[in-house]
């Protein structure tokens, strides 16, 4: 590993995509069910890579190829080794069933006001994306804000062993990836792997005071609490105005009240914003800078985005969906003081054996919401007992959208990423 690390120090850009090879970078050939990066090692070298790391001998004959036993394992070990050299960087790990990407973005935005901060780009939060992020660490980075995703038990433990976080946040635990975790209890245990690592390292956690599931697994940890209860390290509450963008106030236990108008849709983002305010306060980011970061953050990637078209106002939350986040989005939408309202909901994937039950619960909630128009898309919603316009596929809905006459509505669009519900935007 030390020899490889010395090569990395000379060529500190690592890529796994032969279509994105910067001059003098290192290409790592990964394999999956439908691709074999080894076959593209030669192309990567032709495009300017200094070296190509492969794990199949037939692709290691060309000059500047390095043969290893397993490319993914090598990538992870290289990232872990590099992280171990960056002792001046405080690494904050963020996981959770919902809100981890928004929390990561807000925390990074706050810390970047004062410190040089590296943070996970997009959704590169898995066994490949996390090592690639860590390999962008430089000695002058004071903070790294790293998102950790999981689809099954042991995933967070593995990512922690690579990233070696000093501080942890579990945003919440909910009914996400039930198919991979087996049960809600399985989700709690798997997310708790972050606490287990932080406990072993004698690090710190930031925790939502009101989340009983997290409190139950946080014993023995150095905790800084945020939430709606007064007297916490950071406390706050949503402003009562039921507008599209949510506003809130916050304060530390020894500061004046701050009023924030965000560019985020959804009161459920309160805990994400309070987490960012808590971390910023702990690391002595000035209150005015924290406020500026929270007020100026603009969501992207179809997460809590507001978009006004020629005909409608769209709340786009189509990046992901699970029962917990779907409930939160619908309850928030119900309370927003606009009219008329419509929702376009797509299936929640990866719910496993609970799928039929959870989709029916969403349909039942829709009845309580008393919305003006409801459109359900996907096989799971199509199998529920409902009184709404239901379409088996997204294409079926798009074919009919011109006949629906959606004009002048505020429309919530939410589904799991696999449905690609953002394709409806151009028709609305």
Buried (B, 14 or more C-beta within 10 A) or exposed (E): EEEBBEBBEEBBBBBBEBEEBBEEBBBBBBBEEEEBBBBBBBBBBEBEBBBBBBBBEEBBEEEEBBBBEEBBEBBBBBBBBBBEEBEEBBBBBBBBBBBBBBBBBBBBBBBBBBBEBBBBEEBBBBBBBBBBBBBBBEEEBBBBBBBBBBEEBEBBBBBBEBBBBBBBBBBBBBBBBBBBBBEBEBBBBBBBBBBBBBBEBEBBBBBBBBBEBBBEBBEEBEBBBBBBEEEBBBBBBBBEEBEBBBBBEBBBEEEEEBEBBBBBBBBBBBBBBBBBBBBBBBBEBEBEBBBBBBEEBEBEBBBBBBBEEEBBBBBBBBBBBBBBBBBBBBBBBBEBEEEEBBBBBBBBBBBBEBBEEBBBBBBEBBEEBEBEBBBBBBEBBBBBEBEBBBBBBBEEBBEEBEEBEBEEBBBBBBBBBBBEBBEBBEEB
